[in-house]
């Protein structure tokens, strides 16, 4: 009996670890079933934990730049698995042709290094994705890639480009090896937004950027002759039992301003000082996986990166500065429309503001209300700013949306109403229409100004067109 039990233990110990499922992008194996486990690991840049041997492997990359659809000259393997509270990526980038470029760069400044981009389309709508970028040392860049909407003022971000304004909370660590580089990534589900359904499908794309030859390589075989890059992604299917939680972040702020001036007629009489303390703060409440509520009272923006100097060469056109204030950055892409109508830098110093962004089904919801400082109006009255944006997805990549915004106070009032539709005719062609009406009241006089635009765009390998009527 004892020998039988010992033999059973020996057989169990001798059983090999199951081989990882391999998904080759060039073979069209782009529907990925991820293994789920409750294992916890340390993100240290070494893929030596046993769980990595059971992870799904994404391989078979294709060249995208300079010539698409060719096999990638560099071998790349991306291991993926998830636990109850996070998704993990292990990147093995082999580099036999040239030196690996890696620096301890600042965050969001890794474009001159070798790097790998992880795109997660958590709603599987193929128009917008979270972007997580790492260089060989694990230095991070992150943001949103949105192919809808229009030009983002100040940031010089066009639709389809990475907007690196948001800063998410995630972990990464990498190292350069003799064969290339290796990076380990952990992205908590509390950082992401995704549906509340029990079983989910996410879109995924991996892009490797190689500096020594300028190549871009993608896991799925992406075509340049397409109106959308995100739509050519693969899928993570059967995701279940993901825990997001109710995440509340509080950031109280106390500032004090002291001003001094001579107290009397002569400098010998000394100075008098006046102190002006101010208490404020910010709150962020992630109400589950698909909605975030932000609030702020008398925020202190002194820690925000200063704007680069701009010169007004033509004073008929206003200068636009990128939005860097954290309260306004989160969810900013959900307010975007084909011709940009929302520029939150016009809200100079809010006394109080609240913002709700998220998604219900296939409808994006974004609401912002702010009471701006009195100093922004001639008569010292605090203006109230309200913005509401609803955008509904239909079909595979088409959308229809409306926007309303107003700014009322100080003897002035401006209201804007927008309606827009983006309709994908086929993978290479889309049509877009936008109609806007603006109404401005000042000194008892009201002026109305309409605007409309129609676009027909086609993208091909050897021929494309863009027809615009404004």
C-alpha positions in Angstrom: 0.0 0.0 0.0 2.8 2.4 1.0 4.7 1.5 -2.2 1.5 2.3 -4.3 1.1 5.7 -2.7 4.8 6.5 -3.2 4.5 5.5 -6.8 1.5 7.7 -7.3 3.4 10.7 -5.9 6.4 10.0 -8.1 4.2 9.9 -11.2 2.5 13.2 -10.2 5.9 14.8 -9.7 7.2 13.5 -13.0 4.3 15.0 -15.0 5.7 17.9 -17.1 4.3 21.4 -16.8 1.7 21.9 -19.6 3.2 23.6 -22.7 1.9 27.1 -23.2 -0.6 27.8 -25.9 1.1 29.5 -28.8 -0.8 32.0 -31.0 1.0 32.9 -34.2 -0.1 36.2 -35.7 1.0 35.4 -39.2 -0.9 32.2 -39.1 -4.1 34.0 -38.2 -4.2 32.6 -34.7 -5.4 35.9 -33.1 -8.2 34.6 -30.8 -6.4 34.1 -27.5 -7.6 32.1 -24.5 -5.6 33.3 -21.4 -4.9 31.1 -18.5 -6.2 32.5 -15.2 -4.4 31.9 -11.9 -4.3 33.5 -8.4 -0.5 33.5 -8.4 1.2 36.6 -7.2 4.6 37.5 -8.6 7.3 40.2 -8.1 7.7 42.4 -11.1 11.5 42.3 -11.4 12.2 41.9 -15.1 13.0 38.2 -14.8 10.4 35.8 -16.3 11.5 32.9 -14.1 8.4 32.2 -12.1 6.6 28.9 -12.9 3.4 30.7 -14.0 5.2 32.1 -17.0 5.6 28.6 -18.4 1.8 28.2 -18.5 1.1 31.6 -20.0 -0.3 32.1 -23.5 2.5 33.0 -26.0 1.9 35.6 -28.8 4.4 35.3 -31.5 4.7 35.4 -35.3 5.0 39.2 -35.7 4.7 41.0 -39.1 6.4 44.0 -40.4 4.2 47.1 -40.5 6.8 49.9 -41.2 8.3 50.5 -43.7 6.6 47.7 -45.7 3.6 45.9 -44.3 2.6 42.2 -44.4 6.1 40.9 -44.5 7.5 38.5 -41.8 9.2 40.6 -39.1 13.0 40.2 -39.2 13.2 40.3 -35.4 11.7 37.5 -33.3 9.4 38.6 -30.5 7.5 36.6 -27.9 4.9 38.0 -25.6 3.6 35.9 -22.7 0.2 36.8 -21.2 -1.9 35.6 -18.2 -4.2 37.1 -15.7 -5.2 36.8 -12.1 -8.2 38.1 -10.3 -6.9 41.6 -10.0 -4.4 42.2 -12.8 -3.2 41.2 -16.3 0.5 40.3 -16.8 2.7 40.6 -19.8 6.2 39.1 -20.3 8.1 40.4 -23.3 11.1 38.7 -24.9 12.4 40.8 -27.7 15.3 39.1 -29.6 17.8 41.4 -31.3 20.5 39.6 -33.4 20.9 42.4 -36.0 21.8 45.5 -34.0 22.4 47.0 -30.6 19.5 47.5 -28.2 18.8 51.2 -27.5 17.7 51.8 -23.9 18.0 54.8 -21.6 16.7 55.7 -18.2 14.5 58.2 -19.8 11.7 60.3 -18.2 8.2 58.9 -18.3 6.4 59.2 -21.7 9.8 59.9 -23.3 10.9 56.6 -24.7 10.3 57.1 -28.4 14.0 57.3 -29.2 14.6 53.9 -27.4 13.6 50.4 -28.5 10.1 49.9 -27.1 7.1 47.7 -27.1 3.5 49.0 -27.1 0.6 47.0 -25.6 -2.8 48.1 -26.8 -5.8 47.0 -24.9 -9.3 47.6 -26.4 -11.2 46.7 -23.3 -14.7 47.4 -24.8 -13.8 45.5 -28.1 -15.2 48.4 -30.2 -12.1 48.7 -32.3 -11.9 52.5 -32.2 -10.1 53.3 -28.9 -7.5 51.5 -26.8 -5.4 51.9 -23.7 -1.7 52.1 -24.6 1.1 50.9 -22.4 4.6 51.3 -23.7 7.9 50.1 -22.2 11.5 50.4 -23.2 14.0 47.6 -22.5 14.6 48.9 -19.0 10.9 49.1 -18.2 10.6 52.9 -18.4 7.0 53.6 -19.0 4.9 55.7 -21.4 1.1 55.4 -21.4 -2.0 57.0 -22.7 -5.0 56.5 -25.1 -5.1 55.8 -28.8 -8.5 57.1 -30.2 -9.3 56.9 -33.9 -12.5 58.9 -33.5 -12.9 62.6 -32.9 -10.6 65.4 -34.1 -7.4 67.3 -33.5 -6.6 67.8 -29.8 -5.6 71.5 -29.4 -2.3 72.2 -27.9 -1.1 68.6 -27.8 -0.8 68.3 -31.6 -2.5 64.9 -31.4 -4.4 63.7 -34.5 -6.9 60.8 -34.5 -5.1 57.5 -34.4 -2.0 58.9 -32.6 -1.0 58.1 -29.0 -2.2 60.7 -26.6 0.3 60.3 -23.7 -1.4 62.9 -21.4 -2.9 60.3 -19.0 -0.7 58.6 -16.4 -2.0 55.3 -15.3 -0.9 53.2 -12.3 0.9 50.0 -13.4 4.2 48.3 -12.8 7.0 47.3 -15.2 10.7 46.3 -15.0 13.1 45.3 -17.8 16.6 44.4 -18.5 19.0 44.1 -21.5 20.3 40.6 -22.1 22.9 39.1 -24.5 20.1 38.1 -26.9 18.0 41.3 -26.7 15.8 42.4 -23.8 13.2 41.1 -21.4 10.4 43.1 -19.8 7.8 42.2 -17.1 4.5 44.1 -16.9 1.6 44.1 -14.4 -1.5 46.2 -15.2 -4.1 46.2 -12.4 -7.7 45.9 -13.5 -8.4 48.9 -11.2 -6.4 51.0 -13.7 -8.6 50.0 -16.7 -12.2 50.6 -17.7 -14.1 47.7 -19.0 -17.7 46.3 -19.2 -19.5 44.8 -16.3 -20.5 41.6 -18.1 -19.5 38.2 -16.6 -17.6 36.9 -19.6 -15.7 39.5 -21.7 -13.7 39.8 -24.9 -11.0 42.4 -25.2 -9.1 43.6 -28.2 -5.3 43.4 -28.1 -2.4 44.4 -30.3 1.3 44.3 -29.7 3.6 46.7 -31.6 7.4 46.5 -31.4 9.4 49.6 -32.4 13.0 48.9 -33.4 15.4 51.8 -33.5 18.5 50.6 -35.3 16.5 50.1 -38.5 13.3 52.1 -37.9 11.0 49.1 -38.3 7.6 48.7 -36.7 6.3 45.2 -36.1 2.9 44.1 -35.1 1.5 40.8 -33.7 -1.5 40.7 -36.0 -0.8 41.3 -39.7 -1.8 44.9 -39.9 -2.3 46.6 -43.3 -1.6 50.2 -44.1 -4.3 50.2 -46.7 -6.9 50.4 -44.0 -8.9 53.2 -42.5 -8.2 51.9 -39.0 -5.2 50.4 -37.2 -7.0 49.4 -34.1 -9.6 47.4 -36.0 -6.9 44.9 -37.1 -6.2 43.8 -33.6 -6.6 40.3 -32.1 -8.8 39.3 -29.2 -8.5 38.0 -25.6 -11.6 35.9 -25.2 -13.3 34.3 -22.3 -12.1 36.7 -19.6 -14.0 36.0 -16.3 -13.9 36.7 -12.6 -11.9 40.0 -12.8 -12.1 42.1 -9.7 -12.0 45.9 -10.2 -13.3 47.1 -6.8 -14.4 50.5 -5.6 -11.3 52.7 -5.7 -11.4 56.0 -3.9 -8.5 58.4 -4.0 -8.4 61.5 -1.8 -5.8 64.3 -2.3 -6.3 67.1 0.3 -4.3 70.3 -0.4 -3.4 73.2 1.9 -1.6 76.2 0.5 -0.7 79.5 2.1 0.2 82.7 0.3 2.1 85.5 2.2 2.4 89.0 0.7 4.5 91.8 2.2 4.6 95.6 1.7 6.2 98.6 3.5 3.9 99.4 6.5 4.5 103.1 6.5 6.0 106.0 4.5 9.6 105.1 5.1 11.5 101.9 4.8 12.8 102.2 8.3 9.4 101.5 9.7 9.5 97.9 8.5 7.1 95.7 6.5 3.6 94.4 7.1 2.6 90.9 5.9 -0.7 89.3 5.0 -1.3 85.6 5.0 -4.0 83.9 2.8 -4.4 80.2 3.6 -6.5 78.0 1.2 -7.8 74.5 1.8 -8.8 72.4 -1.2 -8.5 68.9 -2.6 -9.4 66.3 -5.2 -11.3 63.1 -5.1 -11.4 60.3 -7.6 -14.0 57.5 -7.3 -13.8 54.6 -9.6 -17.4 53.4 -9.4 -16.8 49.8 -10.6 -15.1 49.0 -13.9 -16.9 51.4 -16.2 -17.5 54.8 -14.5 -15.2 57.3 -12.8 -16.3 60.3 -10.8 -13.8 63.1 -10.3 -14.3 66.1 -8.1 -12.2 69.1 -7.1 -12.5 72.1 -4.8 -10.0 75.0 -5.0 -7.4 72.8 -6.7 -3.7 73.8 -6.5 -2.1 73.5 -10.0 1.3 74.7 -8.9 2.8 71.2 -9.3 1.7 70.9 -12.9 4.4 71.0 -15.5 4.8 74.6 -16.9 3.7 75.4 -20.4 6.3 75.8 -23.2 6.4 79.4 -24.4 4.5 80.1 -27.6 4.8 83.1 -29.9 1.6 84.6 -31.5 2.7 85.1 -35.1 -0.9 85.9 -36.1 -3.0 87.4 -33.4 -6.2 86.6 -35.2 -5.8 83.0 -34.1 -5.8 82.0 -30.4 -2.9 80.0 -28.9 -3.6 76.5 -27.7 -1.7 74.9 -24.8 -1.9 71.2 -24.0 -4.0 70.2 -21.0 -1.8 68.8 -18.2 -4.0 69.3 -15.1 -4.9 65.8 -13.8 -8.5 66.6 -13.1 -9.1 67.5 -16.7 -6.9 64.9 -18.4 -8.7 61.8 -17.3 -11.4 60.8 -19.7 -10.7 63.9 -21.9 -10.9 61.8 -25.1 -14.6 61.1 -24.4 -15.4 64.8 -25.0 -13.7 64.8 -28.4 -15.7 65.5 -31.6 -14.5 65.6 -35.3 -13.9 69.4 -35.2 -12.8 70.0 -31.6 -15.3 72.0 -29.6 -14.0 71.4 -26.0 -10.9 73.2 -24.8 -10.7 72.9 -21.0 -7.9 75.3 -20.7 -10.5 78.0 -20.9 -11.5 76.9 -17.4 -8.7 78.9 -15.8 -8.9 78.3 -12.0 -12.1 76.5 -11.0 -13.5 77.1 -7.5 -15.2 73.7 -7.7 -15.7 71.2 -10.5 -17.2 67.7 -11.0 -16.8 65.2 -13.9 -18.3 61.9 -14.7 -17.0 59.7 -17.5 -17.7 56.1 -18.5 -19.7 53.8 -20.7 -23.1 52.2 -20.6 -23.4 49.4 -23.0 -22.1 50.9 -26.3 -22.7 54.5 -25.3 -20.0 56.8 -24.0 -21.1 59.2 -21.3 -19.1 62.3 -20.3 -20.3 65.2 -18.1 -18.3 68.1 -16.8 -19.5 71.0 -14.7 -17.2 73.7 -13.3 -17.5 77.0 -11.5 -14.6 79.2 -12.7 -12.8 82.0 -10.8 -14.3 85.5 -10.6 -11.2 87.0 -12.1 -12.1 85.5 -15.5 -15.0 87.9 -16.1 -15.1 91.7 -16.3 -17.7 92.1 -13.5 -16.3 89.6 -11.1 -19.1 87.1 -11.4 -18.0 83.4 -11.4 -18.9 81.8 -14.7 -20.5 78.3 -14.8 -19.3 75.9 -17.4 -21.3 72.7 -18.4 -20.3 70.1 -21.0 -22.3 67.0 -21.9 -21.1 64.4 -24.5 -23.0 61.2 -25.5 -21.5 59.0 -28.2 -23.2 55.7 -29.3 -21.3 53.0 -31.2 -23.2 51.0 -33.8 -22.2 48.4 -36.4 -18.6 47.4 -36.2 -16.8 50.8 -35.9 -19.4 53.4 -36.6 -20.5 56.0 -34.1 -23.2 58.7 -33.7 -22.9 61.4 -31.0 -24.2 64.7 -29.6 -22.5 67.4 -27.5 -23.8 70.4 -25.6 -21.7 73.0 -23.8 -22.3 76.4 -22.3 -20.5 79.0 -20.3 -22.7 81.5 -18.5 -21.6 84.4 -16.2 -20.1 87.8 -16.1 -22.7 89.3 -18.4 -21.9 86.8 -21.2 -23.3 83.5 -22.3 -22.2 81.0 -24.9 -23.9 77.8 -25.9 -22.9 75.2 -28.4 -24.8 72.2 -29.7 -23.2 69.5 -31.9 -24.4 66.4 -33.7 -22.0 64.1 -35.6 -21.8 60.7 -37.2 -18.9 58.5 -38.3 -19.9 55.7 -40.6 -17.5 53.0 -41.8 -18.5 51.9 -45.3 -15.8 49.2 -45.6 -12.3 48.6 -44.0 -10.8 51.2 -46.2 -13.5 53.9 -46.5 -15.5 56.0 -44.1 -17.9 58.9 -44.3 -18.3 61.6 -41.6 -20.7 64.4 -41.0 -20.8 67.1 -38.3 -23.3 69.9 -37.7 -22.7 72.6 -35.0 -24.7 75.7 -33.9 -23.2 78.3 -31.6 -25.1 81.1 -29.8 -23.4 83.9 -28.0 -25.1 86.6 -25.9 -23.3 89.7 -24.7 -24.6 93.2 -23.8 -28.1 92.1 -24.7 -27.2 91.1 -28.2 -27.3 87.5 -29.4 -25.3 86.1 -32.4 -25.8 82.7 -33.9 -23.2 80.9 -35.9 -23.6 77.6 -37.7 -20.9 75.2 -38.9 -21.1 71.9 -40.8 -18.6 69.5 -42.4 -18.9 66.4 -44.5 -16.0 64.1 -45.1 -15.5 61.1 -47.4 -12.1 59.3 -46.9 -10.6 56.3 -48.5 -7.2 54.7 -47.8 -5.4 52.3 -50.2 -2.0 50.9 -50.7 -1.3 52.8 -54.0 -4.2 55.3 -54.0 -6.3 57.1 -51.5 -8.5 60.1 -51.3 -9.9 62.6 -48.8 -12.9 64.7 -49.9 -13.9 67.4 -47.4 -16.7 70.0 -47.6 -16.8 72.6 -44.8 
